[in-house]
Amino acid sequence: MNIQQLMKQAQSMQSDMEKIERELNEKHTTVGNQGLTITMNGKHELVSVTVDPSLLHPENKEIIEDLVLLSINQATRTIQDERAERLGALTKGLNLPGFM
């Protein structure tokens, strides 16, 4: 493979990676746990939080706090896993520093 072909392939890969990044950043991930639902975008920003009214009692304070943590962590892992899968598939077989 000559240098021009390699450069063309690298430019194409960069364009594909930028497109995937844009798609992932715009995608929303929703996780629900026992009456609490959160939605997070691909930038790991919370978009919405919904709490079932049946949870809104003082004795449920710790439960709600635990559900918030659990849901945020689940959404974060889902986003990270999808990002790694999509970008990893693009660079599969390449051993390049700085790529997934």
LOVEXMI-689682 format. One line per field, with one value per atom (N, C-alpha, C, O): residue number from 1; residue in one letter; atom name; x, y, z. Coordinates in pm, 1 decimal. Layout:
N
n	NUM|...
res	A|...
atom	CA|...
u	X|...
v	Y|...
w	Z|...
REM end
This chain:
100
n	1|1|1|1|2|2|2|2|3|3|3|3|4|4|4|4|5|5|5|5|6|6|6|6|7|7|7|7|8|8|8|8|9|9|9|9|10|10|10|10|11|11|11|11|12|12|12|12|13|13|13|13|14|14|14|14|15|15|15|15|16|16|16|16|17|17|17|17|18|18|18|18|19|19|19|19|20|20|20|20|21|21|21|21|22|22|22|22|23|23|23|23|24|24|24|24|25|25|25|25|26|26|26|26|27|27|27|27|28|28|28|28|29|29|29|29|30|30|30|30|31|31|31|31|32|32|32|32|33|33|33|33|34|34|34|34|35|35|35|35|36|36|36|36|37|37|37|37|38|38|38|38|39|39|39|39|40|40|40|40|41|41|41|41|42|42|42|42|43|43|43|43|44|44|44|44|45|45|45|45|46|46|46|46|47|47|47|47|48|48|48|48|49|49|49|49|50|50|50|50|51|51|51|51|52|52|52|52|53|53|53|53|54|54|54|54|55|55|55|55|56|56|56|56|57|57|57|57|58|58|58|58|59|59|59|59|60|60|60|60|61|61|61|61|62|62|62|62|63|63|63|63|64|64|64|64|65|65|65|65|66|66|66|66|67|67|67|67|68|68|68|68|69|69|69|69|70|70|70|70|71|71|71|71|72|72|72|72|73|73|73|73|74|74|74|74|75|75|75|75|76|76|76|76|77|77|77|77|78|78|78|78|79|79|79|79|80|80|80|80|81|81|81|81|82|82|82|82|83|83|83|83|84|84|84|84|85|85|85|85|86|86|86|86|87|87|87|87|88|88|88|88|89|89|89|89|90|90|90|90|91|91|91|91|92|92|92|92|93|93|93|93|94|94|94|94|95|95|95|95|96|96|96|96|97|97|97|97|98|98|98|98|99|99|99|99|100|100|100|100
res	M|M|M|M|N|N|N|N|I|I|I|I|Q|Q|Q|Q|Q|Q|Q|Q|L|L|L|L|M|M|M|M|K|K|K|K|Q|Q|Q|Q|A|A|A|A|Q|Q|Q|Q|S|S|S|S|M|M|M|M|Q|Q|Q|Q|S|S|S|S|D|D|D|D|M|M|M|M|E|E|E|E|K|K|K|K|I|I|I|I|E|E|E|E|R|R|R|R|E|E|E|E|L|L|L|L|N|N|N|N|E|E|E|E|K|K|K|K|H|H|H|H|T|T|T|T|T|T|T|T|V|V|V|V|G|G|G|G|N|N|N|N|Q|Q|Q|Q|G|G|G|G|L|L|L|L|T|T|T|T|I|I|I|I|T|T|T|T|M|M|M|M|N|N|N|N|G|G|G|G|K|K|K|K|H|H|H|H|E|E|E|E|L|L|L|L|V|V|V|V|S|S|S|S|V|V|V|V|T|T|T|T|V|V|V|V|D|D|D|D|P|P|P|P|S|S|S|S|L|L|L|L|L|L|L|L|H|H|H|H|P|P|P|P|E|E|E|E|N|N|N|N|K|K|K|K|E|E|E|E|I|I|I|I|I|I|I|I|E|E|E|E|D|D|D|D|L|L|L|L|V|V|V|V|L|L|L|L|L|L|L|L|S|S|S|S|I|I|I|I|N|N|N|N|Q|Q|Q|Q|A|A|A|A|T|T|T|T|R|R|R|R|T|T|T|T|I|I|I|I|Q|Q|Q|Q|D|D|D|D|E|E|E|E|R|R|R|R|A|A|A|A|E|E|E|E|R|R|R|R|L|L|L|L|G|G|G|G|A|A|A|A|L|L|L|L|T|T|T|T|K|K|K|K|G|G|G|G|L|L|L|L|N|N|N|N|L|L|L|L|P|P|P|P|G|G|G|G|F|F|F|F|M|M|M|M
atom	N|CA|C|O|N|CA|C|O|N|CA|C|O|N|CA|C|O|N|CA|C|O|N|CA|C|O|N|CA|C|O|N|CA|C|O|N|CA|C|O|N|CA|C|O|N|CA|C|O|N|CA|C|O|N|CA|C|O|N|CA|C|O|N|CA|C|O|N|CA|C|O|N|CA|C|O|N|CA|C|O|N|CA|C|O|N|CA|C|O|N|CA|C|O|N|CA|C|O|N|CA|C|O|N|CA|C|O|N|CA|C|O|N|CA|C|O|N|CA|C|O|N|CA|C|O|N|CA|C|O|N|CA|C|O|N|CA|C|O|N|CA|C|O|N|CA|C|O|N|CA|C|O|N|CA|C|O|N|CA|C|O|N|CA|C|O|N|CA|C|O|N|CA|C|O|N|CA|C|O|N|CA|C|O|N|CA|C|O|N|CA|C|O|N|CA|C|O|N|CA|C|O|N|CA|C|O|N|CA|C|O|N|CA|C|O|N|CA|C|O|N|CA|C|O|N|CA|C|O|N|CA|C|O|N|CA|C|O|N|CA|C|O|N|CA|C|O|N|CA|C|O|N|CA|C|O|N|CA|C|O|N|CA|C|O|N|CA|C|O|N|CA|C|O|N|CA|C|O|N|CA|C|O|N|CA|C|O|N|CA|C|O|N|CA|C|O|N|CA|C|O|N|CA|C|O|N|CA|C|O|N|CA|C|O|N|CA|C|O|N|CA|C|O|N|CA|C|O|N|CA|C|O|N|CA|C|O|N|CA|C|O|N|CA|C|O|N|CA|C|O|N|CA|C|O|N|CA|C|O|N|CA|C|O|N|CA|C|O|N|CA|C|O|N|CA|C|O|N|CA|C|O|N|CA|C|O|N|CA|C|O|N|CA|C|O|N|CA|C|O|N|CA|C|O|N|CA|C|O|N|CA|C|O|N|CA|C|O|N|CA|C|O|N|CA|C|O|N|CA|C|O|N|CA|C|O|N|CA|C|O|N|CA|C|O|N|CA|C|O
u	85.2|0.0|89.4|181.6|62.0|144.4|92.5|-15.8|169.8|138.3|9.2|-64.3|-20.2|-144.1|-267.0|-366.2|-260.6|-372.6|-390.9|-503.4|-279.5|-284.6|-345.3|-426.0|-307.1|-362.4|-511.8|-590.2|-550.2|-691.9|-772.7|-881.8|-718.3|-785.3|-796.2|-899.6|-691.4|-692.3|-795.8|-866.0|-805.7|-904.6|-1046.0|-1134.3|-1067.1|-1198.4|-1234.3|-1347.7|-1137.6|-1159.9|-1190.6|-1278.5|-1118.6|-1143.8|-1284.5|-1354.1|-1326.0|-1460.9|-1566.2|-1665.5|-1543.4|-1636.4|-1642.9|-1751.0|-1528.2|-1524.1|-1599.2|-1672.4|-1581.8|-1652.7|-1803.4|-1879.8|-1845.8|-1988.5|-2043.8|-2150.3|-1972.2|-2016.4|-2021.9|-2116.9|-1922.0|-1920.9|-2043.9|-2108.7|-2076.3|-2195.0|-2321.4|-2405.5|-2334.2|-2452.0|-2462.6|-2570.3|-2350.3|-2351.4|-2382.6|-2454.8|-2329.6|-2354.7|-2501.3|-2552.8|-2568.5|-2709.3|-2805.6|-2922.2|-2757.9|-2844.3|-2881.0|-2797.8|-3005.7|-3051.3|-3062.8|-3111.6|-3016.9|-3027.0|-3116.4|-3093.6|-3218.5|-3312.7|-3300.9|-3298.4|-3293.8|-3285.3|-3392.0|-3407.3|-3465.7|-3568.4|-3543.1|-3507.7|-3561.5|-3544.0|-3649.6|-3645.6|-3742.0|-3838.2|-3906.0|-3915.5|-3952.4|-4027.2|-3945.6|-4000.2|-3816.0|-3732.0|-3675.4|-3618.8|-3691.1|-3642.1|-3554.5|-3592.7|-3436.1|-3350.0|-3318.9|-3315.5|-3296.6|-3252.6|-3126.2|-3119.4|-3025.6|-2895.9|-2857.3|-2884.9|-2793.3|-2746.3|-2605.6|-2545.9|-2554.1|-2424.0|-2307.0|-2194.8|-2331.5|-2227.2|-2229.5|-2160.0|-2309.5|-2327.9|-2396.0|-2371.2|-2481.0|-2559.8|-2699.4|-2760.2|-2749.7|-2885.8|-2982.9|-2973.2|-3076.6|-3176.8|-3307.2|-3377.3|-3339.2|-3460.9|-3451.7|-3379.3|-3527.4|-3542.8|-3691.2|-3754.3|-3746.7|-3887.9|-3898.3|-3840.2|-3974.5|-3994.2|-4142.7|-4227.0|-4173.7|-4311.8|-4361.4|-4292.1|-4479.7|-4531.9|-4540.5|-4534.9|-4554.2|-4563.5|-4433.5|-4434.7|-4323.7|-4195.1|-4176.6|-4088.5|-4258.8|-4237.1|-4291.8|-4388.5|-4227.1|-4258.1|-4125.5|-4025.1|-4123.6|-3997.7|-3924.4|-3801.4|-3998.1|-3931.8|-3862.1|-3785.5|-3887.7|-3824.1|-3701.2|-3646.9|-3657.0|-3545.4|-3422.8|-3366.9|-3380.2|-3260.7|-3282.2|-3189.9|-3401.5|-3432.4|-3418.8|-3358.3|-3475.0|-3467.1|-3321.6|-3280.1|-3244.8|-3103.3|-3028.4|-2948.9|-3054.7|-2990.1|-3032.2|-2949.8|-3160.6|-3210.1|-3149.3|-3119.0|-3131.8|-3068.9|-2926.4|-2887.4|-2849.3|-2711.9|-2708.0|-2631.2|-2789.8|-2793.8|-2828.0|-2762.2|-2929.4|-2974.9|-2870.7|-2846.1|-2809.7|-2705.8|-2588.0|-2536.4|-2545.8|-2433.1|-2466.3|-2381.2|-2588.0|-2627.9|-2628.7|-2579.6|-2683.5|-2688.1|-2546.4|-2516.6|-2460.1|-2321.1|-2250.5|-2182.5|-2266.8|-2204.3|-2259.0|-2183.4|-2389.3|-2450.5|-2392.0|-2358.7|-2379.3|-2323.7|-2177.4|-2136.2|-2099.8|-1958.2|-1940.7|-1855.2|-2021.0|-2011.3|-2044.3|-1975.7|-2149.5|-2186.0|-2077.7|-2045.1|-2022.4|-1915.6|-1794.6|-1738.2|-1755.5|-1640.4|-1667.2|-1578.7|-1788.8|-1824.2|-1821.6|-1762.9|-1884.6|-1894.3|-1759.6|-1724.0|-1684.7|-1555.2|-1452.4|-1364.2|-1462.8|-1372.1|-1388.6|-1290.4|-1511.0|-1536.0|-1470.2|-1425.3|-1465.0|-1406.4|-1255.5|-1198.2|-1190.9|-1044.7|-996.8|-878.5|-1088.3|-1054.7|-937.8|-934.0|-845.0|-730.6|-616.1|-507.0|-639.2|-532.3|-470.9|-542.4|-343.2|-274.3|-216.7|-95.4|-305.8|-264.7|-279.2|-384.0|-174.7|-185.8|-294.2|-305.9|-371.7|-474.1|-609.6|-706.6|-616.9|-744.4|-793.3|-714.6|-926.1|-986.3|-955.7|-997.9
v	-117.6|0.0|123.5|134.4|214.9|335.6|440.9|427.0|544.3|648.1|721.5|760.7|741.0|810.1|728.1|782.8|599.5|512.6|512.1|514.7|508.7|510.2|640.0|638.0|752.2|882.3|889.4|940.5|837.5|838.3|753.0|791.7|637.2|549.4|616.9|605.9|685.9|755.9|868.4|887.7|942.0|1049.5|993.5|1050.2|883.1|820.2|772.1|788.9|712.3|664.3|780.4|769.6|891.8|1008.1|1061.8|1098.1|1066.9|1114.1|1021.9|1068.3|890.3|793.7|808.4|801.0|829.1|843.9|969.3|966.6|1078.5|1202.5|1184.5|1234.3|1113.5|1088.0|1004.1|1034.8|899.1|813.4|892.9|878.5|976.5|1059.9|1150.4|1161.9|1214.3|1301.6|1222.5|1265.9|1105.1|1021.4|979.0|984.3|937.0|892.0|1007.1|987.8|1125.1|1239.8|1281.2|1330.8|1260.8|1300.0|1192.0|1220.7|1069.6|959.5|970.0|1006.5|937.7|937.0|793.9|705.5|772.7|643.9|660.4|748.7|576.1|583.2|455.6|344.7|474.6|362.6|382.4|491.5|275.9|281.8|176.8|63.0|215.6|125.8|156.4|261.8|66.6|70.7|206.9|257.1|265.5|390.0|515.1|625.4|501.0|616.0|592.9|487.3|692.4|682.1|802.6|916.5|776.7|886.7|870.3|759.3|983.8|984.5|1067.9|1178.1|1012.7|1077.6|1079.2|984.2|1188.0|1190.4|1132.6|1097.9|1123.0|1062.1|1140.0|1089.5|1261.8|1342.9|1323.3|1393.3|1227.8|1196.9|1311.2|1330.6|1385.6|1490.7|1435.2|1372.1|1459.2|1417.2|1504.6|1627.3|1439.1|1509.4|1517.4|1618.6|1408.0|1409.9|1308.5|1209.3|1337.0|1246.9|1244.0|1348.5|1122.9|1107.9|1015.2|906.7|1061.5|982.4|950.3|1039.9|822.5|780.8|841.9|832.8|903.9|967.3|873.4|918.9|744.0|649.8|643.3|597.7|687.2|688.4|812.4|815.8|913.2|1042.2|1048.3|1118.5|973.3|973.7|985.6|929.5|1056.3|1075.1|945.1|942.1|839.2|712.6|648.6|553.6|699.5|645.9|724.7|699.3|819.0|906.0|825.7|851.1|730.3|652.3|565.2|546.2|513.0|431.3|515.6|472.4|635.2|724.3|759.5|757.2|791.6|824.8|707.6|726.6|586.6|467.5|445.0|409.6|465.6|447.0|548.9|515.9|671.5|774.6|732.2|736.1|692.2|648.8|528.6|526.8|430.2|309.6|342.6|294.6|423.6|456.8|537.0|509.9|634.7|714.6|626.2|635.8|540.6|452.5|354.4|326.6|302.2|211.2|283.4|230.0|403.1|479.5|511.8|501.7|550.3|582.2|460.9|472.3|344.9|222.5|186.6|145.6|202.0|171.9|261.7|214.0|389.1|485.2|452.2|451.3|425.2|392.8|264.1|256.8|163.5|36.1|53.0|-2.1|129.3|149.4|228.0|197.4|328.9|409.2|320.1|326.7|237.7|148.7|49.0|20.4|-3.7|-101.0|-38.1|-94.0|77.1|140.6|191.6|171.4|257.3|308.9|197.5|202.1|97.6|-16.6|-94.3|-143.3|-106.3|-176.6|-103.4|-166.2|27.8|108.6|89.2|87.3|75.0|64.1|-79.3|-102.8|-174.1|-314.5|-357.6|-328.6|-426.4|-476.9|-380.1|-417.8|-256.3|-156.8|-143.7|-142.0|-134.8|-116.0|23.8|42.6|122.7|261.7|323.8|310.9|391.3|458.2|566.1|637.7|577.2|679.3|639.0|714.0|521.3|471.5|363.9|296.3|348.0|247.2|108.8|9.6
w	0.0|0.0|0.0|80.9|-89.8|-94.0|2.4|59.2|19.7|119.1|85.0|175.6|-43.4|-82.0|-44.4|3.8|-66.0|-28.4|123.0|173.0|194.9|340.8|392.6|485.4|333.5|373.6|343.0|423.0|226.3|189.9|287.8|329.6|323.6|419.3|556.2|622.1|599.5|728.9|728.8|828.0|619.1|610.1|613.7|678.1|545.1|545.7|686.2|730.9|755.3|891.2|984.7|1070.2|969.0|1053.4|1029.8|1124.7|905.1|872.3|933.6|989.5|922.5|981.2|1132.6|1191.1|1196.3|1342.1|1385.4|1484.4|1312.5|1346.1|1332.7|1415.4|1229.0|1209.5|1325.0|1378.7|1362.7|1473.3|1602.6|1679.6|1628.1|1749.3|1753.5|1857.5|1641.5|1636.9|1667.3|1746.0|1603.8|1626.4|1772.3|1831.6|1829.6|1969.1|2064.8|2162.6|2038.2|2126.0|2125.0|2225.2|2011.7|2000.0|2049.8|2077.2|2061.6|2102.0|2250.6|2333.6|2282.3|2420.8|2470.5|2400.0|2593.2|2659.8|2780.4|2863.1|2791.9|2903.6|2986.1|2932.8|3118.3|3211.9|3317.9|3372.9|3345.9|3449.2|3555.4|3524.6|3681.6|3795.4|3900.8|3964.2|3919.4|4029.7|4048.3|4160.3|3939.5|3950.3|3926.2|3929.4|3902.1|3870.5|3730.8|3702.5|3643.7|3507.4|3477.4|3504.2|3421.5|3379.4|3230.9|3177.9|3166.0|3026.6|3020.2|3074.7|2952.2|2940.8|2792.9|2719.8|2749.6|2611.1|2603.4|2705.3|2483.2|2461.4|2517.1|2520.6|2560.7|2624.8|2775.9|2849.5|2821.2|2963.3|3039.6|3158.6|2970.9|3034.1|3061.8|2975.4|3183.1|3213.9|3136.9|3138.1|3070.0|2991.5|3069.2|3065.1|3140.9|3221.9|3335.0|3327.3|3439.9|3553.9|3586.7|3602.5|3596.8|3630.8|3751.6|3754.3|3852.4|3973.5|3985.0|3981.8|3998.3|4017.6|4148.9|4250.3|4149.1|4270.6|4391.1|4505.3|4366.5|4479.0|4559.4|4673.7|4503.1|4574.7|4661.5|4747.4|4639.6|4703.5|4846.2|4875.4|4932.2|5074.5|5148.8|5104.7|5258.6|5332.1|5364.1|5365.2|5389.8|5424.2|5303.8|5320.4|5183.3|5062.5|5018.5|4910.9|5099.6|5062.8|5020.7|4914.0|5101.4|5069.5|4946.2|4867.0|4929.5|4811.7|4685.0|4586.9|4688.1|4571.7|4542.0|4426.2|4644.1|4624.2|4560.0|4468.0|4609.6|4553.3|4408.2|4323.8|4379.8|4243.7|4147.1|4032.4|4193.3|4109.3|4074.3|3957.6|4174.1|4149.1|4054.9|3958.8|4082.7|4001.1|3856.1|3763.9|3836.7|3701.8|3624.8|3507.3|3689.3|3622.3|3584.0|3472.7|3675.4|3645.3|3532.4|3447.9|3530.1|3422.3|3287.7|3188.2|3284.4|3159.4|3112.1|2993.1|3204.5|3169.8|3109.8|3007.9|3173.4|3120.9|2982.5|2894.4|2963.7|2834.2|2725.7|2617.2|2753.5|2657.4|2627.6|2511.6|2731.5|2712.5|2632.4|2544.1|2662.8|2590.9|2442.8|2356.8|2413.5|2273.7|2200.0|2085.3|2266.3|2205.4|2175.3|2066.1|2270.9|2251.5|2139.2|2058.5|2134.4|2031.3|1892.3|1799.6|1878.1|1745.8|1696.8|1580.7|1784.3|1741.8|1731.8|1646.1|1818.5|1813.0|1684.2|1628.5|1635.8|1510.6|1393.8|1297.9|1402.1|1296.1|1289.7|1180.8|1403.6|1407.8|1428.7|1453.0|1419.2|1441.4|1351.7|1232.1|1413.1|1338.4|1325.8|1283.1|1362.2|1357.5|1495.5|1595.7|1501.3|1628.3|1630.9|1622.5|1642.7|1639.5|1777.4|1840.7|1824.5|1954.6|1949.0|1849.6|2054.0|2063.2|2007.8|2019.4|1948.0|1899.8|1992.5|2058.8|1997.1|2083.6|2031.2|2090.7
REM end
